[in-house]
Amino acid sequence: MKHLLHKWTLLILALLKPLGIWGVMGFAAVDAAFLGMPLDAIVAGYVWANPHRLLLYSAMAAAGSALGSIVIYVIGYKSGEVLLMKRMGEKRFNKIKAAFDRHEFLALMLPSMLPPPTPFKLFVLSAGVAEMRFSHFLMAIFSGRFLRFVVLSFLVIRYGPGIVGFIGGMVHNHWRYVIAAVATACLVGWWIWRTRKLKSARKARG
């Protein structure tokens, strides 16, 4: 099975590589919708070759991830609850569902920022089950993926493509701490943004 998936991955790489920058979006869409691709390594390769286009590559990869995730979202929206219950168990399913009920945007944006082995497709499926507003769904994935790829791009430019393997290993071995750090950073950013917005609103009324 692994050998077959590897052959499919090589075939997709061969087909999409001649597309240039559009290939980044294609890789990301395939990764999100069907077959797991070494997306971080692919984006890192593009950025390493053309560092001045890092924002464009990050945006294209983020857009591809959002578009490809629509497939999983639709599956979740139509009949994903039974599948999720079998895959993760009732207790974990209820926790994720509760997170979407409280803060659906952050519940999807945070995991979209994290590299493998984060089970991102399970969160996308959960968004469909929770009937997350479609525009929020696309924006959450795009925002999280864009931030992830921008940070990755700067690290690649600074330390080289080998940083991809280091980050993957760190997340694999310390995923709880990484998720907690990312969640804390996002909540602090959200609190600062909300505080400034409230101050602006008070000044406008005053």
C-alpha positions in Angstrom: 0.0 0.0 0.0 2.8 2.5 0.9 4.6 1.6 -2.3 1.5 2.4 -4.3 1.0 5.7 -2.5 4.6 6.6 -3.1 4.2 5.9 -6.9 1.0 8.1 -7.0 2.9 10.9 -5.2 5.7 10.8 -7.7 3.2 10.8 -10.6 1.5 13.8 -9.2 4.8 15.6 -8.6 5.8 14.9 -12.2 2.4 16.2 -13.6 2.2 19.4 -11.5 5.9 20.5 -11.5 5.8 21.9 -15.1 2.9 24.2 -14.0 5.4 26.4 -12.1 3.8 28.6 -9.5 0.3 27.1 -10.2 1.8 23.8 -9.3 2.1 25.0 -5.6 -1.6 25.5 -5.5 -2.1 22.1 -7.2 0.1 20.3 -4.7 -1.7 21.9 -1.8 -5.1 21.0 -3.2 -4.2 17.4 -3.7 -2.7 17.2 -0.2 -5.8 18.6 1.4 -8.4 16.7 -0.6 -7.0 13.3 -1.4 -3.4 12.1 -1.0 -1.1 13.4 1.6 1.8 15.2 -0.1 5.2 16.4 1.4 3.7 19.9 1.1 6.1 21.6 3.5 9.1 20.2 1.6 7.6 21.2 -1.7 6.9 24.8 -0.6 10.4 24.9 1.0 11.9 23.9 -2.4 10.0 26.6 -4.3 11.0 29.3 -1.7 14.7 28.2 -1.5 14.9 28.5 -5.3 13.1 31.9 -5.4 13.2 33.6 -1.9 11.8 36.9 -3.2 8.5 35.1 -4.1 7.9 33.7 -0.6 4.6 35.6 0.0 3.2 34.5 -3.4 4.2 30.8 -2.8 2.6 31.0 0.7 -0.6 32.5 -0.7 -0.9 30.0 -3.5 -0.3 27.0 -1.1 -2.8 28.4 1.4 -5.4 28.9 -1.3 -4.8 25.4 -2.6 -5.3 23.9 0.9 -8.5 25.8 1.3 -9.9 24.7 -2.0 -8.8 21.1 -1.7 -10.4 20.9 1.8 -13.8 21.6 0.3 -13.9 17.9 -0.6 -13.5 16.8 3.0 -15.9 19.5 4.2 -18.7 18.3 2.0 -18.1 14.7 3.2 -18.4 15.9 6.8 -21.4 18.0 6.0 -23.3 15.2 4.3 -22.4 12.2 6.5 -19.3 12.7 8.5 -20.6 12.4 12.1 -20.7 8.6 12.0 -17.2 8.4 10.4 -15.7 10.8 13.0 -17.3 8.9 15.9 -15.7 5.6 14.6 -12.3 7.3 14.0 -11.8 9.2 17.2 -14.3 8.0 19.7 -17.3 9.7 21.3 -15.3 11.6 24.0 -12.8 13.2 21.6 -15.5 13.9 19.1 -17.6 15.8 21.6 -14.6 17.9 22.7 -13.9 18.9 19.1 -17.5 19.6 18.4 -17.7 21.7 21.6 -14.7 23.7 20.4 -16.4 24.4 17.1 -19.6 25.5 18.9 -17.6 28.0 21.0 -14.9 29.3 18.6 -15.3 27.7 15.2 -12.8 30.0 13.4 -10.0 29.4 15.9 -10.9 25.7 16.2 -10.0 25.3 12.5 -7.4 28.0 12.1 -5.1 26.7 14.8 -4.7 23.1 13.5 -4.3 24.5 10.0 -1.1 26.3 11.2 0.5 23.1 12.4 2.6 20.7 10.2 2.3 16.9 10.1 1.6 14.7 12.0 -1.4 17.0 13.0 -4.5 15.1 11.9 -5.7 18.2 10.0 -8.3 16.4 7.8 -10.2 15.3 11.0 -10.6 19.0 11.9 -11.8 19.8 8.4 -14.3 16.9 8.6 -15.4 18.2 12.0 -16.0 21.6 10.4 -18.4 20.0 8.0 -20.2 18.0 10.7 -20.6 21.2 12.7 -21.9 23.0 9.6 -19.4 25.8 9.9 -20.2 28.8 7.8 -18.6 28.2 4.5 -16.9 31.6 4.1 -15.5 31.3 7.6 -14.3 27.8 6.8 -12.3 28.9 3.7 -10.9 32.0 5.5 -9.8 30.0 8.6 -7.9 27.5 6.5 -6.4 30.2 4.3 -5.3 32.3 7.2 -3.8 29.5 9.2 -2.0 27.9 6.2 -0.7 31.3 5.0 0.8 32.1 8.4 2.3 28.6 8.6 3.9 28.8 5.1 5.2 32.4 5.7 6.9 31.4 8.9 8.2 28.2 7.2 9.5 30.3 4.3 11.5 32.7 6.5 13.0 29.7 8.4 14.0 28.0 5.1 15.6 31.2 3.9 17.5 31.6 7.2 18.4 28.0 7.9 18.0 26.1 4.7 15.5 23.4 3.5 16.7 21.0 6.2 14.6 22.9 8.7 11.5 21.2 7.4 12.6 17.8 8.8 13.6 19.4 12.2 10.2 21.1 12.6 8.4 17.9 11.7 10.4 15.9 14.2 9.8 18.6 16.9 6.0 18.6 16.3 5.9 14.7 16.3 7.8 14.5 19.6 6.3 17.5 21.4 3.0 18.1 19.6 1.1 19.1 22.8 3.5 21.9 23.7 3.6 23.1 20.1 -0.2 23.3 19.9 -0.3 25.1 23.3 2.3 27.6 22.2 0.4 28.3 18.9 -2.9 28.5 20.6 -1.5 31.0 23.2 0.0 33.2 20.5 -3.2 33.3 18.6 -5.3 34.1 21.6 -2.9 36.9 22.6 -3.1 38.3 19.1 -6.8 38.0 19.1 -7.1 39.8 22.5 -4.8 42.6 21.3 -6.8 43.0 18.1 -10.1 43.0 20.0 -8.8 45.6 22.5 -7.7 47.9 19.8 -11.1 47.5 18.0 -13.0 48.4 21.2 -10.8 51.4 21.8 -11.4 52.6 18.2 -15.2 52.1 18.6 -15.2 54.2 21.9 -13.2 57.0 20.2 -15.7 57.0 17.3 -18.6 57.3 19.6 -16.9 59.9 21.7 
